[in-house]
Amino acid sequence: MTNYTVRQEIKPANLSGISQEQIDQHWKLYEGYVAQSNSLKEQLDSLRKEGKGDTPLFADRRRRFGFELCGMVLHEYYFGNLKSAVADTSAAEFKKAVSERWGTFEAWQEDFINTGKSRSIGWAVCALDPMTGDINNHFIQLHEEGNVPGYHPLLVMDVWEHAYMVDHAASGRPDYIKAFFQNINWQIVEERLKDGMQKTISKRH
């Protein structure tokens, strides 16, 4: 059985406006999602072998597995699209695509920020529909609730409180979002768009 591993190569450092202590604390939560995903895979496999695949315990573990696994995946996309001092000019095709959809890049950005300000725990995700080429901003709650099957993540922003409470108070999400936009790795966003348009799965880097 394949186990997931912590992706040390995507851990951000030297960000602008997001402290290393914030990243280190957040990273521990990501490590927990990896560990729980592996543990639940093992539990589900054992319960199946024991003929308990139709039990309430199995159903509970299967639901929990969805939460933990989506939490792991979204965190990898999130950490992978963080890097300081990458100009948005690195994402020329992305800017063109969202401008065609929203009218201007700035109008897309405003919509994405407002998505992140949704009054809930969750995620703001800009995603591509590979079938149509349409790009939309989505709010995802609890990791697994709100993901559109088959859509290709281009930019992922964590807006759970644990993403910013080391640097900001519980009410500090707007300041965190400003800092997030100073640290987007636009080269990665551009790569994800090109992969999605070619119907190729992007690496979660």
C-alpha positions as CSV (number, residue, x, y, z in Angstrom):
1,M,0.0,0.0,0.0
2,T,1.4,3.4,-1.0
3,N,1.9,5.8,1.8
4,Y,2.0,9.6,1.5
5,T,5.1,11.5,2.6
6,V,5.6,15.1,3.9
7,R,6.8,17.2,1.0
8,Q,9.7,19.0,2.6
9,E,10.7,20.6,-0.7
10,I,7.6,22.8,-0.8
11,K,8.0,24.3,2.6
12,P,8.1,28.1,2.1
13,A,10.8,30.3,3.7
14,N,11.7,34.0,3.7
15,L,8.2,35.2,2.9
16,S,7.2,38.9,3.0
17,G,4.6,39.6,5.7
18,I,4.2,35.9,6.7
19,S,6.6,35.0,9.5
20,Q,8.6,31.8,9.6
21,E,7.0,31.0,12.9
22,Q,3.6,31.2,11.2
23,I,4.7,28.8,8.5
24,D,6.4,26.4,11.0
25,Q,3.2,26.2,13.1
26,H,1.0,25.7,10.0
27,W,3.4,23.1,8.6
28,K,2.9,21.0,11.7
29,L,-0.8,20.8,10.9
30,Y,0.0,19.7,7.3
31,E,2.2,17.0,8.7
32,G,-0.7,15.8,10.8
33,Y,-2.9,15.5,7.7
34,V,-0.3,13.3,6.0
35,A,0.0,11.1,9.1
36,Q,-3.8,10.8,9.5
37,S,-4.3,10.0,5.8
38,N,-1.8,7.2,6.1
39,S,-3.3,5.9,9.3
40,L,-6.9,6.0,7.9
41,K,-5.8,4.2,4.8
42,E,-4.4,1.4,6.9
43,Q,-7.5,1.2,9.1
44,L,-9.8,1.1,6.1
45,D,-7.7,-1.7,4.5
46,S,-7.7,-3.7,7.7
47,L,-11.5,-3.3,8.2
48,R,-12.1,-4.5,4.6
49,K,-10.0,-7.6,5.2
50,E,-11.9,-8.3,8.3
51,G,-15.2,-8.2,6.4
52,K,-16.3,-5.0,8.1
53,G,-16.7,-2.8,5.0
54,D,-20.4,-2.3,5.7
55,T,-20.1,-1.3,9.4
56,P,-20.7,2.1,10.9
57,L,-17.1,2.2,12.0
58,F,-15.9,1.7,8.4
59,A,-18.3,4.5,7.2
60,D,-17.0,6.8,9.9
61,R,-13.4,6.2,8.9
62,R,-14.2,6.6,5.2
63,R,-15.7,10.0,5.8
64,R,-12.8,11.0,8.0
65,F,-10.4,9.9,5.3
66,G,-11.9,12.3,2.8
67,F,-11.4,15.2,5.2
68,E,-7.8,14.3,6.1
69,L,-6.8,13.5,2.5
70,C,-8.3,16.7,1.0
71,G,-6.6,18.7,3.8
72,M,-3.3,17.2,2.9
73,V,-3.7,17.9,-0.9
74,L,-5.0,21.5,-0.4
75,H,-2.1,22.3,1.9
76,E,0.4,21.0,-0.7
77,Y,-1.1,23.2,-3.4
78,Y,-1.1,26.1,-0.9
79,F,2.4,25.8,0.3
80,G,3.5,25.1,-3.3
81,N,2.2,28.4,-4.5
82,L,4.0,30.5,-1.9
83,K,7.2,32.3,-2.7
84,S,8.3,35.9,-2.2
85,A,9.2,38.4,-4.9
86,V,7.7,36.6,-7.9
87,A,6.2,39.3,-10.2
88,D,2.8,38.6,-11.7
89,T,4.3,39.2,-15.1
90,S,5.5,35.6,-14.7
91,A,1.9,34.6,-15.3
92,A,1.2,36.2,-18.6
93,E,-1.2,33.5,-19.9
94,F,-3.0,33.3,-16.5
95,K,-3.5,37.1,-16.5
96,K,-4.8,36.9,-20.1
97,A,-7.2,34.1,-19.2
98,V,-8.7,35.7,-16.2
99,S,-8.9,39.1,-18.0
100,E,-11.0,37.4,-20.7
101,R,-13.3,35.9,-18.0
102,W,-13.5,39.0,-15.6
103,G,-12.7,41.9,-17.9
104,T,-9.4,42.7,-16.1
105,F,-6.8,40.9,-13.9
106,E,-7.7,43.4,-11.1
107,A,-11.4,42.4,-11.3
108,W,-10.4,38.7,-10.9
109,Q,-8.1,39.6,-8.0
110,E,-10.9,41.5,-6.2
111,D,-13.3,38.5,-6.7
112,F,-10.6,36.1,-5.4
113,I,-10.0,38.3,-2.3
114,N,-13.7,38.5,-1.6
115,T,-13.9,34.7,-1.9
116,G,-11.3,34.5,0.7
117,K,-13.2,36.9,3.0
118,S,-16.2,34.6,3.0
119,R,-17.5,34.3,6.6
120,S,-16.5,30.7,7.2
121,I,-13.5,28.6,7.7
122,G,-12.2,27.2,4.5
123,W,-10.2,27.9,1.4
124,A,-10.3,30.2,-1.6
125,V,-9.4,28.3,-4.8
126,C,-9.1,29.6,-8.3
127,A,-9.7,26.6,-10.5
128,L,-9.8,25.7,-14.2
129,D,-12.5,23.6,-15.8
130,P,-10.3,21.5,-18.3
131,M,-13.4,20.6,-20.4
132,T,-14.4,24.2,-21.2
133,G,-11.3,26.3,-20.3
134,D,-13.5,28.4,-17.9
135,I,-11.8,29.7,-14.7
136,N,-13.8,30.3,-11.5
137,N,-13.1,31.2,-7.9
138,H,-14.5,28.8,-5.4
139,F,-14.9,28.7,-1.6
140,I,-14.2,25.3,-0.1
141,Q,-15.2,24.5,3.5
142,L,-13.8,21.7,5.6
143,H,-11.3,20.6,2.8
144,E,-13.7,18.2,1.1
145,E,-16.9,20.3,0.9
146,G,-17.1,22.4,-2.2
147,N,-14.4,20.8,-4.4
148,V,-15.6,20.5,-7.9
149,P,-14.7,17.0,-9.3
150,G,-12.2,17.2,-12.2
151,Y,-11.5,20.9,-11.8
152,H,-7.8,21.9,-11.9
153,P,-6.5,24.1,-9.0
154,L,-4.5,27.1,-10.2
155,L,-4.2,29.2,-7.0
156,V,-5.0,28.0,-3.5
157,M,-5.3,30.2,-0.4
158,D,-5.9,28.8,3.1
159,V,-8.2,31.1,5.1
160,W,-8.6,28.9,8.2
161,E,-7.6,30.8,11.3
162,H,-4.5,28.6,11.7
163,A,-3.1,30.1,8.5
164,Y,-2.6,33.6,10.1
165,M,-3.2,33.6,13.8
166,V,0.5,33.5,14.7
167,D,0.9,36.8,12.8
168,H,-2.6,38.3,13.2
169,A,-5.5,38.0,15.6
170,A,-8.6,36.0,14.8
171,S,-10.0,39.1,13.0
172,G,-6.8,39.6,11.0
173,R,-7.8,37.7,7.8
174,P,-7.8,40.9,5.6
175,D,-4.2,41.7,6.5
176,Y,-3.2,38.1,6.0
177,I,-4.8,38.1,2.5
178,K,-2.8,41.2,1.6
179,A,0.4,39.4,2.7
180,F,-0.6,36.3,0.8
181,F,-0.8,38.4,-2.4
182,Q,2.8,39.5,-1.8
183,N,4.0,35.9,-1.8
184,I,2.2,34.2,-4.7
185,N,4.5,32.1,-6.8
186,W,3.1,33.3,-10.2
187,Q,5.4,31.0,-12.1
188,I,3.7,28.0,-10.4
189,V,0.2,29.4,-11.2
190,E,1.3,29.8,-14.8
191,E,2.5,26.2,-14.9
192,R,-0.7,24.9,-13.4
193,L,-2.7,26.7,-16.0
194,K,-0.7,25.3,-18.9
195,D,-1.0,21.8,-17.4
196,G,-4.7,22.2,-17.0
197,M,-5.2,23.4,-20.6
198,Q,-3.2,20.4,-21.8
199,K,-5.4,18.2,-19.5
200,T,-2.3,17.1,-17.6
201,I,-2.3,16.9,-13.8
202,S,0.0,19.4,-12.1
203,K,2.5,18.3,-9.6
204,R,1.5,19.6,-6.1
205,H,4.7,21.7,-5.9
